[in-house]
Amino acid sequence: QVQLVESGGGLVQAGGSLRLSCAASGSIFSFNIMGWYRQAPGNQRELVVTISSGGNTNYADSVEGRFTISRDNAKNTVYLQMNSLKPEDTAVYYCLAQTKGVPVYSYWGQGTQVTVSS
């Protein structure tokens, strides 16, 4: 069973930075896509960014240029560096991992709260 454990959330002032981590229980080589989604109260879960096993990234327009995703295969960990945070970035951030092949299986972490104060 795959487990994804997020950490690094917290309270930060607008303009500040946070780095989220997502540690996988197994090798992330087995995953084609890893990424981050977020969900604010009353809103649907939305894409933040994904990264493929080949390193291709897909950022939401709202975070492009402020957030950076990276993956450390040796540590089975994916990171999200968040800079120039805004109050509208406040949400629970979830880590996603999708397997290779068919069918595709998706796994989610438990989420980590990010709160940006104005």
C-alpha positions in Angstrom: 0.0 0.0 0.0 1.4 3.4 -1.0 1.5 6.0 1.6 2.2 9.7 1.0 3.0 11.9 4.0 3.0 15.7 3.6 4.8 18.1 5.9 5.9 21.7 6.0 2.6 23.5 6.2 1.9 26.3 8.6 1.1 30.0 9.1 3.0 32.6 7.2 2.5 36.3 6.4 1.8 37.4 2.9 5.0 37.6 0.9 6.6 34.9 2.9 7.7 31.4 1.9 7.1 27.8 2.8 8.4 24.5 1.6 6.1 21.5 1.6 7.5 17.9 1.4 5.7 14.7 0.3 7.5 11.5 1.4 6.4 8.3 -0.4 6.6 4.9 1.3 8.1 3.3 -1.8 10.2 4.4 -4.7 8.8 7.3 -6.6 10.3 5.8 -9.7 7.1 3.7 -9.9 5.1 6.8 -10.3 4.6 8.6 -13.6 3.1 11.7 -12.2 3.5 13.4 -8.8 2.2 16.7 -7.8 0.3 19.0 -5.5 -3.4 20.0 -5.4 -5.1 22.3 -2.9 -8.5 22.8 -1.5 -9.8 25.9 0.2 -13.0 25.9 2.3 -16.0 25.9 0.1 -14.0 25.2 -3.1 -13.2 22.2 -5.1 -9.8 20.6 -5.1 -7.6 22.3 -7.7 -4.4 21.6 -9.4 -1.3 23.4 -8.2 1.4 21.7 -10.1 2.4 18.3 -11.4 5.8 16.8 -12.4 6.3 13.8 -14.6 9.0 11.1 -14.2 10.7 12.8 -17.1 10.7 16.2 -15.3 8.0 17.9 -17.3 6.0 20.3 -15.1 2.5 21.7 -15.3 1.7 24.7 -13.2 -1.5 26.4 -12.5 -1.5 30.0 -13.8 -2.1 31.3 -10.3 1.2 29.9 -9.0 3.4 30.1 -12.1 6.6 32.0 -11.2 6.0 31.8 -7.5 5.9 28.0 -6.8 8.5 25.4 -7.8 8.1 21.7 -7.7 11.1 19.3 -7.5 11.5 15.6 -6.9 14.4 13.8 -5.1 14.3 10.2 -6.3 17.0 9.1 -3.8 14.8 10.3 -0.9 11.5 9.3 -2.5 10.3 12.8 -1.8 8.6 15.6 -3.8 8.9 19.2 -2.7 6.9 22.3 -3.3 8.8 25.6 -2.7 6.2 28.4 -2.3 7.4 32.0 -2.5 5.6 35.3 -2.5 2.7 33.7 -0.8 -0.7 35.4 -1.0 -3.8 35.1 1.3 -5.6 33.4 -1.6 -3.0 30.6 -1.4 -4.6 29.6 1.9 -5.8 26.0 1.6 -5.1 22.4 2.5 -2.4 21.1 0.2 -2.5 17.5 -0.9 0.2 15.4 -2.5 -0.7 13.2 -5.5 1.1 10.2 -7.0 -0.1 8.4 -10.1 1.2 5.1 -11.3 2.6 4.2 -14.7 0.8 1.8 -17.0 -2.8 0.9 -17.4 -4.9 1.2 -15.3 -3.6 4.3 -13.6 -3.9 4.3 -9.9 -3.9 7.6 -7.9 -2.8 8.0 -4.3 -3.3 11.0 -2.1 -1.7 12.2 1.1 -3.6 13.3 4.1 -3.1 17.0 3.4 -1.2 19.8 5.2 -2.7 23.2 6.0 -1.2 26.4 4.6 -2.5 29.6 6.0 -1.3 33.0 4.6 -2.2 36.0 6.7 -2.6 39.5 5.2 
